[in-house]
Amino acid sequence: MLSSVLNSERAILVNIVIMRTFVRLRNLQAASKELARRLEGLQQKYAAHDMQIQQIFACIKKLMTPPGSGHRQIGFLSPKKSNSPESR
């Protein structure tokens, strides 16, 4: 405010620099709002893709796990010892 009241050359230059700074800040704020809006749009657009990618990774992990052994071993299995009186 003082730079706009004073009538010197330096005060006029300072006032111009201050006004340019405020214009630049306003432009940066508008640009950041535009960037935030575009980022939000991209996030909404690709939200469905994220779910699909997660499903793909889940299927790949399922395919990478070795299958469980559903077969019995071939050969003689010895009876297990128990602590019951009949086995003594």
C-alpha positions in Angstrom: 0.0 0.0 0.0 2.8 2.4 0.8 4.4 1.9 -2.6 1.1 3.1 -4.3 1.0 6.2 -2.1 4.6 7.3 -2.5 5.4 9.3 -5.6 9.0 8.2 -6.2 10.4 6.3 -9.2 11.4 3.4 -7.0 7.9 3.2 -5.3 6.3 3.0 -8.8 8.6 0.2 -9.8 8.0 -1.7 -6.6 4.2 -1.3 -7.1 4.5 -2.7 -10.6 6.5 -5.7 -9.4 3.9 -6.3 -6.6 1.0 -6.2 -9.1 2.8 -8.6 -11.5 3.5 -11.0 -8.6 -0.2 -11.1 -7.7 -1.2 -11.7 -11.3 1.4 -14.5 -11.5 0.0 -16.0 -8.2 -3.5 -15.9 -9.6 -2.4 -17.6 -12.8 -0.6 -20.3 -10.8 -3.6 -20.9 -8.7 -5.8 -21.3 -11.7 -3.3 -23.6 -13.3 -3.2 -25.8 -10.2 -7.0 -26.0 -10.1 -7.0 -27.0 -13.7 -4.3 -29.6 -13.0 -6.3 -31.0 -10.0 -9.5 -31.2 -12.2 -7.6 -33.0 -14.9 -6.0 -35.4 -12.4 -9.4 -36.1 -10.9 -10.8 -36.9 -14.4 -8.0 -39.3 -15.1 -8.4 -41.0 -11.7 -12.1 -41.6 -12.4 -11.4 -42.7 -16.0 -8.9 -45.3 -15.0 -10.5 -46.5 -11.7 -12.2 -49.4 -13.6 -8.8 -50.3 -15.2 -7.2 -50.6 -11.7 -9.8 -53.2 -10.7 -9.2 -55.1 -13.9 -5.4 -55.0 -13.4 -5.8 -56.3 -9.9 -7.9 -59.2 -11.1 -5.3 -60.0 -13.8 -2.5 -60.0 -11.1 -4.6 -62.2 -8.9 -5.1 -64.7 -11.8 -1.4 -64.6 -12.6 -0.5 -65.3 -8.9 -3.0 -68.2 -8.9 -1.4 -69.7 -12.0 2.1 -69.3 -10.5 1.4 -71.2 -7.4 2.3 -74.9 -7.7 -0.7 -77.3 -7.7 -1.3 -79.1 -4.5 -0.3 -82.8 -4.4 -3.6 -84.7 -4.6 -1.9 -88.1 -5.1 -1.1 -90.7 -2.5 2.4 -91.9 -2.1 3.1 -95.3 -3.5 4.6 -97.8 -1.2 4.3 -99.4 2.2 3.2 -97.2 5.1 4.0 -98.4 8.6 1.2 -98.3 11.2 1.5 -95.4 13.6 2.2 -96.2 17.2 -0.4 -95.2 19.7 -0.3 -95.1 23.5 -3.3 -97.3 23.9 -3.0 -100.5 25.9 -4.1 -102.6 23.0 -1.0 -101.8 21.0 1.3 -103.1 23.8 
